[in-house]
Amino acid sequence: MPRVDWFPCRIEPLTFFGFNRCEVLPGVTISRMSKSETRRLAELREGYRDVYPMSDSPNLLISVDQDKYLPFLIERVTSEGFDIAKDIAQIPKEWRDHVLLTSYEPVRHLLTSMALLKPFRLTTPSGKYSFDKITIGKAARLRPSSFSPFRPYQESSALLGYRPYRKSAPPVSGRELRKIVDALEPYYRPAYWRSDRLTVALSNFWSFLFSPFPEHSFLSLVVILEALVSTSNTEVTHQISERSAVLLEGSPDGRLAIYKKIKTLYSVRSQIVHGSMVKKITHQVIQGSMIPTNIARETSYVNAQKSIISVSRYCEIAELSVRMILAVLNEPALMAAVKSGKTKQIDDFYLHCLFS
């Protein structure tokens, strides 16, 4: 029987997105939660409230209609030369629905796309709410079916808030969201895995969003740059800084600023990786507690009890890494080189950029 899966989330501030409802792919829809939808979720969730509570009231609903999404997926995969009928036949019958109708891939796909366009605080789904799609004549209604509790990711790290909100920028439109969702679609298909440099970058972007440890998030952001531009084991810092500067900026002054900034950020990465991020901490007793007196927002410090990364450094690497992913997606020649997996093709692209 056709199924519709709902994934309630919470995003703050919701005003960053300038639409009430948007179908980003056939069958995959994001919309603001209505009171009736909230009630239906509560009814379906009954019995799990104490075990799987949601930390915040959801204000956003991601819906995956398998009746529309699966034919779209099959058409896309077939158009790229895959024999999906043959592939499905090899899957044991009892596992086919589980493999092909897994809904979390399009959800992760959509949340990643949104986070690349705007920084926000996110609480991910704490469960999947499934409904049977009943068609009566031309009308369709949803009959509650099941609730599957899970918590693969709970809440985006507060570190995401370090990225400046840029309140003056206009809200993201449905058209902008659909564009990036379509560009990333091949990387989030159930049962079909793609492997190239962009997959590494996207995986580390997700790690950045949800890691509770700032040094891990920082390293994930640096890996994004390495995955997208580095092709050598020598002069890595210079190569990453130079190529990122060429891709992101057009003016000589702009490129020089990016080059210097990335070299500085890469030195922070080296301090974390090589265990040299040490600092002698001074304390003062305040109301019976030992309080560090030389730890501030711009301190970078890692020990067994706590880790801190400079807020300004964190903002800079987050901004640059997001810009790099978007730049690769918007540059057809580089995207083709990344998909090819050929180092020489990537090297040739950047050589052309440097000397053209």
Secondary structure by P-SEA (a helix, b strand, c coil): cbbbbbbbbbbccccccccccccccccbbbbcccaaaaaaaaaaaccccccccccccccbbbbbccccaaaaaaaaaaaaccaaaaaaaacccccccccccccaaaaaaaaaaaaaabbbbbbcccbbbbbbbbbcccbbbbcccbbbbbcccccccccccccccccccccccaaaaaaaaaaaccccccccccccaaaaaaaaaaaaaccccaaaaaaaaaaaaaacccccccaaaaaaaaaaaaaccccaaaaaaaaaaaaaaaaaaaaaaacccccbbbbbbcccccccccccccbbbbccccccccaaaaaaaaaaaaaaaaaaaacaaaaaaaaaccaaaaaaaaaaaacc
